[in-house]
Amino acid sequence: MDPVKIIVTKPTGEEQGNLTDSAKVDVDIGDKCDFEIEIDSSEWNEERYGYGCRFFVPDTEYGGIIKGIKSASKTEKLTLSGYTWRGMLIYKIVEPPAGQDHLILSGDINEIITQLVGESFGSLFVVTSSKTGIEVSNWKVDRYVTLYDAIQKILDQYDYRLDIKYIQPSGLDYGYVKLEAVPIKDYSEELEYSQESKADITVEDYRAGVNHLVCVGEGENQDRTVLHLYVQEDGNIGKNQYYYGADEIAAVYDYSSADREKLEEGGIKRLQELQNHKKCDINIEDIDLELGDIVAGYDEITDTEVKKPIIQKIFKVEKGEATVDYKMKGDD
């Protein structure tokens, strides 16, 4: 990648110049959604790197707010940490309005995201006023879910993804985080990364996953709700057992407060996480992919192909050089 510019700000958002060149940066997008920045103790400056200060790469998702500071006297290093912008969405909860079972929303997808975000972050987060052209009527938001999950569920329904960028508006001393629903891009036909393409790839075909999930919900003893879910031959999940004997791999999913409907919904999601999967990690330099975009990876040695969305990005900077690792995961 080209040399990257990382800017730091005061807690109020006023820019204070670039991050020190000696810094080591590690930003996770899609999994833990957090960051660590390591700097020399001699370069510590509370106004630049204190609690509440921001860092960002302009017009990208790489950034966040410093919430943790760790000092190590042996190495003479300071580690600054916190959640990324996406991570901050994970730590807000959407509740139903008082006296109602669910929050019900209607409008363009971006309008619905605007309503979900509301004033949760003050003026720091701004949802675009642009329209997707997709009108949604009476969208029922799940009860007590994270703000991120509430947004992601409606995006998944329409094959959209959440685009996050830190914007530096002209004429203002401080910037903001822009959120926007945009269509997922499928690069798999034009881009297949393999050893031949000289991309650094790791492909895993994992076949020791759980294929029988015993789901236990509300109730006590014999009255407890019990549901059995099974992975089918094609990888889908159903109620009829396909794998037997040594091929059966079982596990328990305990959701003690759930009725049968919620138990099945949660159990399906959990079994999808535990079942057989193909996984591909790619380090590439010729394109900037986003979470949700679809690419293909191929391992020539094992003749294994993975065609799936990007589910994680790891952005690192060391000695001024930036790298991005992409992770894909599949179950077919």
Disulfide bonds with the S-S distance in Angstrom:
none
